[in-house]
């Protein structure tokens, strides 16, 4: 490889992290914020995998898939990697992420549909970091691969209600942050208003509590919670934060897992309903607050399994207020440590499974040996999904189709929905 001098390279493809990849001999050059076809002058940097990372010094000739970024912070803020990629190559990149993972496990012939892509400005949940630099409040996200802060004035990814809260939130923080404080702030747009949760080392003093309460009132927050080493503390509850899963309104606890956008959640529920349309008894595994339980209970009996007692209780409270539903049973269970057995799976016509990023290898192995006719699988990690899919296929299931779901717009991340049928 050349030494630490600039070189000109032509970008061939986008890699798994969204970086452009150029090839020089047998070596790869990874170049962030480029697109296939770009001719760029770069400065090679540190070794990375089978090649080196590089920084763009000059864009000599743009590729056909390049567009202007939507955000003034793009290229510095680490939240987005692909704002510069136009729609067609962007969609193909998301699809290819899944196709490559499947091919790695011998499932390259499985059809992968066109991605369902959430629009910009649809993210209903965001996690911000705040600290002071002198008298200035820094509120925003981290730089790519760094602990340095990017002070964000606006964000085209999040829903407008959250974006509008940034200026008054910055003003509030000016009176709360100490010189050494670092606050992490989760904002969630719910059906009944914004749910705000602050995590910090210390709890606020009396004056700080008053300012927080006044802020919740002035900004019409649904709820404001503060979590410190002393535990969580409810500062203001003006309305119960409710999230609608299909026709069921679920009162979500602070910090509860939710799908990132309402659009992607609706797509997932629709895909689960289609896959399980003939089922009379369904097991919902890794049920969370009940996205699929609530979304399917109008047509089948559901048994939901989830390790978090708080989420199970939230789902229960939502279901108790709903009408016209089939019987639902809710059970607290760690499916990593104690997956459902073949015997326990026997009563179910269908299973819906949506595990964390690690996948669900142990549970998949018992599913592969079960007689369940239909499995509707959802995943936020194509690699662990493909591993688990291989187990199901080897156990006699047919993987019908995979649908990419892009709810993290302009990131390299992609989620998916899939249907397995017992052959």
N, C-alpha and C positions, 0 to 999 in steps of 0.2 A: 504493500500500500504506500501511497505518497506520504511524505512527512507533513508537518504542520504548516503547509502552505495551501492557498486556495486551489481548488480544482473545479472544472466544469463537468457536470453530470446531467444525464437525461433520466428523468424519473420514469420507471417502468410500471410499477404497481403500488397500491396502498397496502401497507402491512397491517397486522392485527391491532396495533395501537393507533392506527390512523396516519402514521408517518408514511411519506413517500419513500420508495426503495429504488435505488439505482445500483447497478451491478458493474463492478470493475474487475475483470478477470473472474476469479472465484470468490471475491470479496463483495460484501454488501455495504452500501452507504445508506444510513437511515436519516431522512431529512424531514423534520416536522414542517407542517403548513405548506406542503406541495401537493400537486396532483399529477397523475400519469400524463406524460407528454411535456411537462415543464423541463426547460433547459435552465439550470441554475448554477451559479457560482457559489461554492460552499467552502466552509472551513472545517475540515475533519477534526473530530474531538476524541472523546474517550471510546475505548473498545466497547462494543455492544454485541453480544451473541457471536454471530459469524462475520461480523464486520465492525464498523464504527458508526457512531452518531456524528452528525454534522449540522452546522448552522448556516442558514442561507445568508450570503453576503449580497447577492444580486440576482434578480429574476431576469434572465437574458431573453427567454422566449416562453410565454405562457402556454400551457397545455389547453386543449379544447374544453376540459371540464372545470375550468376555474371561474369563480364568480367573486364579487365583492362581499366581504364579510358584513354581517348585520350589526356587529357590536364594535364600539370604539376600543374596547378592552381586548379584543381578540388578538391572539399572538403573544399576549403577556399573561392574561388570566388562564389558569389551568382548567377551568370548567369546561371549555369547548375545544375540540381538536379539529373540527371539520366544517367550520362556517364558510370556508373558501371553496368548497366542493359543490358543484352544481347538482341539481336534483337527480339526473339519470345516473351518473357515476356514484353518487352518494347512496342511492338505493341499491345499486349493484354491489357496493362495498358491504353493506349490511347483509345482503343475501349471501355473499361469498364467505362471510365469517362463519356462517352456519354450514354451508356446503363443504368448506374445507374441514371443519370439525367432524362432520359425518364421514367424509372420505377417509379421514385418518383412522376411523374404526371400521372400515370396510363397508360403509353405507353410502357410498357415493352415488348409487343409482336412485336414492330416495328423492322424489320431487320436492323442491323447495320453492314455495310460492313467492310472488312479489311481496315486498315488505309492506306492512301497515305502518305508516309513519305519522306520528303525532305532529300537529302543527307547532310552529314557533309560538311562544307565549302561552303554553298550555301546562307547564310544570306547576303543580299545585303545592309543592313542598320544596323547601330549600334550606340548606344549612350554611349559615354565615359565621364568620369569625370577626371579632372586634377587639381592638386594642388601641392604645394611644401612642402617638409619635410626637413627643412634646405636648403641645396643647391641641393637636389635631387628632380627630378620631378617624381611625382606619376601619372601615366596615366593608367586608367583601369576601373574596376567596383567595386561595393561595396560588402563587405562580406555578406553572408546570414544573414538576420535579424539584420544588423548592419549598422552604418554610416562610419565604417572604410573602407579605400581604399585597394584594391588589385592591386598592380602594375603588369600590364600584359605585358609580352614580346611577347606573341603570343596568338592567339585565333583560335582554329580549327573549330569554328562555322561560322565565317564570310568568305566571298569570299576572295581569295588570294590577289586581288588588294587592299582591305582594310587592310589586315594583313601586307602587304608590306609597307604601309604608316606609321605604328606605330613608327618605329625607327626615321625617319626624323621628324615626328610630335613631338616626345619627345624632339628632339633637338631644334625645333622651340619654344616650350613652355618654355624651359629653359630661353629664352631671353624675354619672354612676361609675365610670371607669377610673381606677387608680393607675399610677404610673406603671405598675408591674402586672396589672390585671390582664387576663385574656378571657373573653367571654365567647361561648359558642351558642348561637341562637338558631333554633329551628322554627321556621314559620310554615304553617300549613293552612291552606285555604279550604275550609269546610263549607258545607251547605249553609250553616248558620253563622259563619264569620271566621275570622282568622284566629287560629290557635297558636300562641307564641310560648315557646319554652326556652329559657335561658339556663345554660349550664356554666357554673363558675366555681372557683375554689372556695369562695366565701359567700355567706349570705349577705344581703344588703342591710344597711343600718336603717333606723326608723325613718329618716328622711328619704332614703332610697326607696323604701317600701311605699311611702306616700307618693313619690314621683311615678313609680311603676303603676300604682293604682290609678293615678290621674291620667297616665298615658293610655291605659286600657279603656278608660271612659272616653277620653278625647278621640281615640282612634276606633272606637266601637269594636274592640276585640271581643271575641267570644270567651276566651280564657287566656290567662297569663300565669305561667308556672315558673318557679325558680328552683333549680336543683343545684345543691352544693354538697360538700362532704358531709354536711349535717342531714342530708336527705332532701327529698322534694318538698316544696312548699307552695301551696296554692295562694297566689297573690290576688287574683280577681277571677270570678266566674260570673260573667254577665249572662251567658247562655251556654247550654251544653253543646260542645262541638259535635255535630252530626255529619256523618258521611253516608250518602245513599248508595247502597249496593242493590241495583235493580230497583225494586219498589220498597225495600226495607231500609229504614234509617237507623244506622248503628252509632251509638255514642262512643266515640273513640277515646281511649286514654292518651295522656300526653306521651309523645314520642312513639306512638304505635306505628307499625309498618303499614304503609298504604302503597298501592300502585302510584307511579309518579304522576300520571295524568288521568283525568276522567275518561278521555277518549280511549286510551289503551285498556283501561279497566272494562269499559263497555265492550270492546272487541273481545277481550278474554272471556267475559261472561257469555257473549254470543257464541263463541267457538265452543265453549264447554257445553252450552245448551244443545248445540247442533250435534256434537259428538255423543251426548248421552240422551238423545231424544227418546229412545225406546226403553231406557232403564227405569225400573221402579224403585230400586234401592241403590243409593250411591254413597260411597265413602269419600269424604273430603279430607285429604291428608295434608298436613302443614296448613291448617285452615286459617290461621291468622285471626283477624276480626270477623271473618265470615264472608269474604268477597264471593266465593262460589257457593257456600252454604246458603246465603241469602238469595243469590242469583238463580238457584236451582230448586229451592224448596217449594215453589208453587206447582211443581210438576212431579216431584218424587220425594220419597222419604230419604232423609240425609242423616248420616252419622259423621260428625266432624271431630277431628283429632288435632290437637294443638298443644304445645308445651307450655305456653304462657297462660297462666291463670287469669291475668288481667285481660288478655284478648278474648279468652273464652267467655269471661263475664260480660265484656262489651257486646259480643255476639248474642249472648243470651238476652241481654236487656233489649237489644234491637228486635230480636225475634218475638219477644213477649209483647211488644207493642204492635206487631204486624198481624194481619188477618189473612185467611184464605190459603194458609200454608199446610203442607204435609207434615207429618211428625218429624221432629229434628231432635237428635241426641247429641250432646256436646261432651267430650271427654278430654281431660288434660292428660297428655301422653307425650313423652319424648321419643319420637319415632327413630331417632338415631340410636338410642340405647335399647329401645324396645319396639322394633317394627311390628306391625300387625302380622300375625302368623297366617299360614295357609288356611287353617281352620277358621280363624276370625274373618278372613276375606271371603269365605264361601258364600255367605248370604247376599253378597253384593253383585249386581248386574254390571256396575261400572265403578271406576275409581277416578277421581280427579286428584292430581298431585302437583304441588307447586313448592318444591323445596328451596332452601337457600342456595347460595352459590356453590357450596360443596357438593350439591346433588344429594342423592338418597340411595347410595349403593346397597346398603343392607336391606332397606325396604324394597328396592327394585328386585333383589334376588328372591324374596318371598313372592312378590307379584309375578315374577317369571315362572314360578312353579305353581301358581294358583290357576283357578278356572275362570277368573274375571274376564268377561267378554270384551269390554271396552275400557281403555285407559286414556283419559284426556290429560296430557302432561304439559306442564308449563315450566319454563326454566329461564333464569337470568344469566346462565353461563353455558354457551354452546359446547364447551369442552367436556364438562361433567355430564351434560345432557347426552352427548354422543356416547360417552362411556356407558351410561345407564341404558341407553337405547340398544346398544350392542347386547347387553345382558337380556333384555326383553326379547329381542329378535332371536337370540340363541335359545330362548325358552319357548319359542313357538308363536310369538306375536309378529304381526306384519305392521311395519311402520308405513302408514298410508300417505301422509304428507306432513310437511313442516311449514309453518307460517311464521316468518320473522315479524316481530313487533318492536318498533323503534319508539320507545317512550322517553328516551334520553336524547332529544334532538341535538345534533351536531357533536355528539360524543362518539367514541369508538365502540361504545357498549351497545349490545343488541340482545333482546329477549326473544322468546319463541313460544309457540303453541304447537302441539303435535298430537296425533291420534294413532293409537295402537289397537289393532283388532286381533283377537285370538283366532288363529287359523285352525 
